[in-house]
Amino acid sequence: MTVRRSNIFTEKPLSRPYEVKRGKARERFTCSTIGFVTRPHVLLSVAVSLDGHIDDRGTERFPLSNAEDFDHVDRMRAESDAILAGAETLRRDNARLLVYSDERRAARIADGKPEYPLRITVTRSGDLDPDLRFWHCGGASLVYSRTPETTVGHLTETKTFTEFSEILDDLGARGVRKLMVEGGTSIHTAFLEAGLADEIRVAVAPMLIGQATAPRFVNPAEFPGGPARRFHLEDVTKVGDVAVLRYFPKVTSERA
Ligand SMILES: NC(=O)c1ccc[n+]([C@@H]2O[C@H](COP(=O)([O-])OP(=O)(O)OC[C@H]3O[C@@H](n4cnc5c(N)ncnc54)[C@H](OP(=O)(O)O)[C@@H]3O)[C@@H](O)[C@H]2O)c1
């Protein structure tokens, strides 16, 4: 487990990661303490094709991963306190961000947690369809919006925000210690551009989408450290025909 403290003014890490060995696997878990608020550990999760796309141009979500990897993702969701996806992912995929395994939900309840992690979306316009499945299943939901008026204000809590760091402060104050961010492109870009991601999990599917305008993991942006910055690669796992890569973007590669 890694606990990282951050300087209240610069938000830069003050101390070296603190690591705890768990069995054979070395786990790093980072929370940033900003002032009196502990921000959650932020895990970005994405599935990409070999040519770097996260979806095709069709109207239905394109399944890049395999059943085994979906089960890994379900486990990560169950281990999270909150799961976040952008408003466009809700609209395009009608995503619900649920934990599907009965056993995992039962284990959460046995641990004194809510059955489902808090499900969160982010919107600029506040224009969200009240009929989306997201609002009608799976426990509590929350909207972070640039505008106080949303079309789903009667269905869920809305918090206004300006910077993504404010979302982490607010979630930290709500007791969220682990946040899983499931995309899409602009949300992953925003977290990485602001230097707010602690971990990236990339599932690489052995497929070629081959469409120039299909969405990618991130949009062009000025990422911290610039294009030469190399992230620490923590591990690579074979999950059926999918390669799962885990990076720690706040830790520079020892090969840099
Ligand atoms: N392969 C994977 O692992 C994976 C996972 C998830 C999603 N996806 C794919 O990703 C694609 C969607 O990506 P996307 O980039 O179009 O959409 P997105 O990131 O899911 O959501 C974008 C929306 O989020 C809100 N938003 C973004 N930045 C904001 C900011 N700074 N402040 C306030 N609100 C902000 C805006 O909502 P409003 O428009 O409401 O203002 C914006 O339209 C879909 O094709 C989906 O299937 C793939």
PDBQT file of the ligand as one rigid body, heavy atoms in Angstrom, charges set to zero:
ROOT
HETATM    1  N1  LIG A 301     -13.240   1.372 -24.074  1.00  0.00    +0.000 N 
HETATM    2  C1  LIG A 301     -13.497   1.897 -22.900  1.00  0.00    +0.000 C 
HETATM    3  O1  LIG A 301     -12.904   1.475 -21.883  1.00  0.00    +0.000 OA
HETATM    4  C2  LIG A 301     -14.499   3.008 -22.776  1.00  0.00    +0.000 A 
HETATM    5  C3  LIG A 301     -14.972   3.383 -21.507  1.00  0.00    +0.000 A 
HETATM    6  C4  LIG A 301     -15.880   4.433 -21.419  1.00  0.00    +0.000 A 
HETATM    7  C5  LIG A 301     -16.297   5.090 -22.565  1.00  0.00    +0.000 A 
HETATM    8  N2  LIG A 301     -15.839   4.691 -23.772  1.00  0.00    +0.000 N 
HETATM    9  C6  LIG A 301     -16.249   5.398 -24.986  1.00  0.00    +0.000 C 
HETATM   10  O2  LIG A 301     -15.873   6.767 -24.886  1.00  0.00    +0.000 OA
HETATM   11  C7  LIG A 301     -16.698   7.510 -25.771  1.00  0.00    +0.000 C 
HETATM   12  C8  LIG A 301     -17.166   8.761 -25.083  1.00  0.00    +0.000 C 
HETATM   13  O3  LIG A 301     -16.084   9.627 -24.826  1.00  0.00    +0.000 OA
HETATM   14  P1  LIG A 301     -16.345  11.197 -24.895  1.00  0.00    +0.000 P 
HETATM   15  O4  LIG A 301     -15.049  11.892 -24.708  1.00  0.00    +0.000 OA
HETATM   16  O5  LIG A 301     -17.143  11.512 -26.110  1.00  0.00    +0.000 OA
HETATM   17  O6  LIG A 301     -17.328  11.435 -23.688  1.00  0.00    +0.000 OA
HETATM   18  P2  LIG A 301     -17.170  11.331 -22.080  1.00  0.00    +0.000 P 
HETATM   19  O7  LIG A 301     -15.762  11.608 -21.683  1.00  0.00    +0.000 OA
HETATM   20  O8  LIG A 301     -17.816  10.079 -21.625  1.00  0.00    +0.000 OA
HETATM   21  O9  LIG A 301     -18.133  12.505 -21.620  1.00  0.00    +0.000 OA
HETATM   22  C9  LIG A 301     -17.949  13.804 -22.147  1.00  0.00    +0.000 C 
HETATM   23  C10 LIG A 301     -18.935  14.717 -21.473  1.00  0.00    +0.000 C 
HETATM   24  O10 LIG A 301     -18.556  14.922 -20.128  1.00  0.00    +0.000 OA
HETATM   25  C11 LIG A 301     -18.818  16.262 -19.759  1.00  0.00    +0.000 C 
HETATM   26  N3  LIG A 301     -17.529  16.944 -19.555  1.00  0.00    +0.000 N 
HETATM   27  C12 LIG A 301     -16.347  16.686 -20.115  1.00  0.00    +0.000 A 
HETATM   28  N4  LIG A 301     -15.403  17.538 -19.670  1.00  0.00    +0.000 NA
HETATM   29  C13 LIG A 301     -16.018  18.335 -18.784  1.00  0.00    +0.000 A 
HETATM   30  C14 LIG A 301     -15.592  19.415 -17.968  1.00  0.00    +0.000 A 
HETATM   31  N5  LIG A 301     -14.332  19.858 -17.998  1.00  0.00    +0.000 N 
HETATM   32  N6  LIG A 301     -16.504  20.007 -17.188  1.00  0.00    +0.000 NA
HETATM   33  C15 LIG A 301     -17.772  19.582 -17.156  1.00  0.00    +0.000 A 
HETATM   34  N7  LIG A 301     -18.235  18.568 -17.900  1.00  0.00    +0.000 NA
HETATM   35  C16 LIG A 301     -17.366  17.963 -18.706  1.00  0.00    +0.000 A 
HETATM   36  C17 LIG A 301     -19.565  16.899 -20.946  1.00  0.00    +0.000 C 
HETATM   37  O11 LIG A 301     -20.937  16.594 -20.743  1.00  0.00    +0.000 OA
HETATM   38  P3  LIG A 301     -22.147  17.455 -21.386  1.00  0.00    +0.000 P 
HETATM   39  O12 LIG A 301     -22.071  17.205 -22.858  1.00  0.00    +0.000 OA
HETATM   40  O13 LIG A 301     -23.370  16.868 -20.742  1.00  0.00    +0.000 OA
HETATM   41  O14 LIG A 301     -21.935  18.903 -21.047  1.00  0.00    +0.000 OA
HETATM   42  C18 LIG A 301     -18.981  16.100 -22.106  1.00  0.00    +0.000 C 
HETATM   43  O15 LIG A 301     -19.783  16.113 -23.271  1.00  0.00    +0.000 OA
HETATM   44  C19 LIG A 301     -17.848   6.585 -26.174  1.00  0.00    +0.000 C 
HETATM   45  O16 LIG A 301     -17.638   6.111 -27.482  1.00  0.00    +0.000 OA
HETATM   46  C20 LIG A 301     -17.738   5.442 -25.180  1.00  0.00    +0.000 C 
HETATM   47  O17 LIG A 301     -18.214   4.221 -25.690  1.00  0.00    +0.000 OA
HETATM   48  C21 LIG A 301     -14.947   3.663 -23.908  1.00  0.00    +0.000 A 
ENDROOT
TORSDOF 0
